[in-house]
Structures are given as structure tokens and as C-alpha cells.
Amino acid sequence: MAYATLDELKGRLDWEPDEDEMRIAAGALDDASDLVATYGRDWPEDTAPRLVKTLVLKSAARYMRNPNGYTQSRAGDETLAWSDIGRDAGTVYFSREEIRLLEELAGRKRGIYSAPVSAWGTKLPLRDAAGHVPVDYAGGDPFPLFSDGAGPW
């Protein structure tokens, strides 16, 4: 399941792809769509946000223009160089910013979270039992702070 079509990808390329390039392009669209499901969410094709299609096309076109991931190439000395993208050189990939956009579209938020923890065989204290500290940002839920079952602090 690709979030974009070959015709849409052809519209982003500077040349008319031949038969082999079209086969590679189809694979690039599939790979980029799989990465969307990994970094974002597995959206149904008809309800995926427009930005998902844009990011898939951007990644696949980047791969089609530079399938080996070169940043420098010289014919005389046969000098080749790759950037710091490391293992992603020569593959379909998303940049850090593109991954962040996909995470935001999927509703994933990075940050610090708290989770109630209890020993095996014991019960967690009720949420409203005690110990919620207000937060200083608007609309935030109180932060749980429990010390024991006898007192809130």
C-alpha cells in the first residue's frame, strides 16, 4: 500500500523514467510508505493526512535522484563521498525533521511521562486518594506525587 502513485512521483522528477527506473520508483514508494507506518501510523490510504503523501513523495524522489546517497562525486579521481546519514545512505529514508512531523501527525509526543508503579501483589493507590501537584502550564493534568498510603506528601 503506497500513499502516493507513480504518476505523482514522476511529476517530481526532472526526467522521464525508463522501465527499470519505474520499477525502482514503485519500490521506493512502497518503502517510504512502510516507513510512514513505522514512524507515524498505519493510516488508511483514503484518510491519510496530505502531509503523509508529501513526505512519501519527497523521500522517494530524493532516493530516485541519488540512489547511492552520494554528497560528492568526481570523475577524474573517482572520489565518492557520503554524508553523515550513515546507514540510510543508498536507501529510502526520512530526515529527523520528517520523522518528527510524522510523529506529530500520528499523535505521538516526545517528552517525560510518569507512570504509576507498584510491587507485585500490591494495589496502586487510587488516583484521587492523595498527592497531585498542580502544573504551571494551562490545561495540564495535575502531576501525581505519592509517598505512601498514609499521607499525601
ZICOR-V506889 format. One record per residue. N is the residue number from 0. D_FIRST is the distance of its C-alpha to the first C-alpha in whole Angstrom. Layout:
BEGIN
N;D_FIRST
N;D_FIRST
END
This chain:
BEGIN
0;0
1;4
2;7
3;9
4;10
5;12
6;15
7;15
8;15
9;18
10;20
11;20
12;21
13;25
14;25
15;24
16;21
17;22
18;21
19;20
20;19
21;16
22;15
23;15
24;14
25;11
26;11
27;12
28;9
29;7
30;10
31;10
32;7
33;8
34;12
35;11
36;10
37;14
38;16
39;15
40;13
41;10
42;10
43;9
44;8
45;11
46;13
47;12
48;15
49;16
50;16
51;13
52;12
53;15
54;15
55;12
56;14
57;17
58;16
59;14
60;17
61;20
62;18
63;19
64;22
65;24
66;22
67;25
68;25
69;29
70;31
71;34
72;35
73;38
74;39
75;43
76;42
77;39
78;38
79;35
80;33
81;30
82;30
83;30
84;26
85;27
86;25
87;22
88;24
89;22
90;19
91;16
92;17
93;18
94;22
95;23
96;24
97;20
98;19
99;22
100;20
101;17
102;20
103;22
104;19
105;18
106;22
107;22
108;26
109;28
110;31
111;34
112;34
113;36
114;36
115;39
116;40
117;43
118;44
119;44
120;45
121;46
122;45
123;43
124;45
125;45
126;43
127;46
128;48
129;49
130;48
131;46
132;46
133;45
134;43
135;44
136;41
137;40
138;38
139;38
140;39
141;42
142;41
143;43
144;46
145;47
146;50
147;51
148;52
149;55
150;55
151;52
152;53
END
